[in-house]
Amino acid sequence: ATFVFEEQLREDAQAAVGALRGQGIHTLLLSGDREGAARLVARELDIDETIAGATPEQKLAEVIRLQEAGRTMAMVGDSLNDGPVLARANTSFALGHAAALAQAQSDYVIQGGRLMDVVDTLRQARDTMRIVRQNLIWAAVYNAVSIPMAMVGWMPPWLAGLGMAGSSFLVIANAARLARQPVSATV
């Protein structure tokens, strides 16, 4: 008799990896599974790089090596062996059914177990940082121009105050664009 055990991929795994790659994110499968099994999954999901047969210590050493090379690491894991790497990564996600240690070491726990929630969270974080930068640039430019003009008397104080209120409104309206984006993640 022959028994073959095979893990099934999550139904949204291929879409999630494709979306991450579409955002320019390099994907790496860091697995404790044997080489053949890990390569099969990586090929099916079109993952950029695969490291198989890794112990928890080897996984941690690989993440540290990549971080020292200047990479920012987001880790998704669910097993007891992933705890140290989830704690070390720049940001980390555990799935809702993950081992308690994996959940405790993660920054986010995805209750529904949808991998697309990772993609949505990373997209929202990037959009948030883009808007924060826009708001900081606007505020710096406004203050660099308006405050000196008001100080030397080229702009009446009431107009500078009105401009400051308008600037604040513009910053709030720009930030409010984030609320209009659909967020399906429940992390």
N, C-alpha and C positions, 0 to 999 in steps of 0.2 A: 504494500500500500504506500501511496505517496500523498503527503499532505503539503499543500502550498498555501502559505499565509501571505496575504497581500493587503497592504493598506490602501484604502480608497482616498483619492484626493477630495478636498472640499469642493463643492460645486462652483464656488466663486473664486477658486485659487487661480485659475488661468486668467480670468478677467482682472483680478487684483494685481498679479505680476505684470500683466500687459499694461495696466494703468500706471503702475509705478515706473516701468520702463519708459512709458510715454511722457512722464514728468522728468525724465532724465536721471532717474535713480538707478544706480547699479545694484543688481540683485545678486545675493550670495546665499547658497544653501549650505549651512553649517550643521552637519548631521552626525549623529553617532551611529547611524545605520551603515551597513556594509556598502562598499563602493558600488556594486551593481545596482542595488536598490536606490541609492541616492542619485546615481547618474540617470536612471530611468525616470525618476520624478523630475529632475532638473531638465532633462530633454523634453519631457511632456509639457512642462510649464515655460520652457524657453528662458531658464534662469541663466544669468551671465557666467556664474562661477560656482563650483561645487567643491566642498571639502567634506569627505566622508570618513567614517570610522573614528571620529574625534571624541576624545574623552572630555568631560567638563573642563578639565585643566587645559586641554589643547584648544577648546573653543574659546576659553578666556584669553589664552595667549594670542590667538589669532585676532580677536577683537582689539586687544591692546596694541598689537603690531599695526593693525590698520589705522587705529586712532593716532598712533605715533607718526604714521605716514601722512597725517592730515585729513583722514576721512572722518566724517560724522556718521555715526552708526545708529540705526534704528533696528531693533531686534524684535522679532515675533517668536514667542515660544510658549510651550504648554507643559513641558515635562519637568520633573524634579531636577534633571541634569542641566536644565537651562537657567536655573536660579542665579548662578554667579555671572553669567553673560548678560542676563536681563538687568542685573544690578549695575553692571559696568557700562552698558551701552549708553549713548547720549540720550536716547529715549527708548522706551520698551513697552511692548504690548503683550499681555497674556490673554488667552482665550478664556471665556467664562467657565469652561469645564476643566481648566488647567489645574495642575497640582497646587496645593495651598502655598508652597514655597515659591513657585513661579509667579503666582498672583501677588504675593507679598513683596517680591523683588521688582515688580513691574511698575511703570509709571501709570499705565492705563490697563484696565481689565475690560475686555470686550465681552459684555454679557451675552449677546446673541451669538457670538462665535463667527460672525461674518467677517471675512478677511477684507472685504471692500470698506469696512469701517476704518481700517488702518489707512487706506488710501484717502478716504474722506477727511480723516483727522489731519494727515500730513498736508493735504491740499488747503484745508482751513488754516492751518498754522502758517503756511507760506503766504496765503492771502492776507492774513492778519499782519504779518511782518511787513508786507509790501505797503499796506495802508498806514501802518505806524510810521514807516520811513517817509511816506508822502506827507503825512501830517507834521512830522518834525521838520522837514524841509520847508513846508509852507510857513510854519510858525517862525522858523529862523529867518527866512527872507523877510517876512512881514516886520518882525522886530528889528532886524538890521536896517530896514529902510525907515519905518515909521517913528521909532523912538528917537533916533538922531534928528529927524525933521521936527518933531515936537519939541525937543530940547533946545534947538536953536531958534524956535519960533516960526518956522516955515509952515507949521501946521497947528491950527488952534487945538487946545487940549480936548475940547468937546469932539472934534473930528477924529483925534487919535483914539479917544474912548469908544466912539462909534465904530471905528475901524477895528479896534480890538474885539468888540462884541461880534462884528461881522466875521472876523477871523476865527473866533471860537465857534460860531455857528457853522462855518465852512468845515472846520475840523470834525465837529460832531456829525455833520451830514455825510462827510466822507467815511467816517467810521461806521455809520449806520448802514452803509452798503453791505457790510458783513452780515447783518441780520436778514437781508433779503436773499442771501444765498441758501439754497437748500442744503440742510445738514441731516444726513440719514444716520450718522454715527451715534450710537448710544454707548459711549464709553464712560 
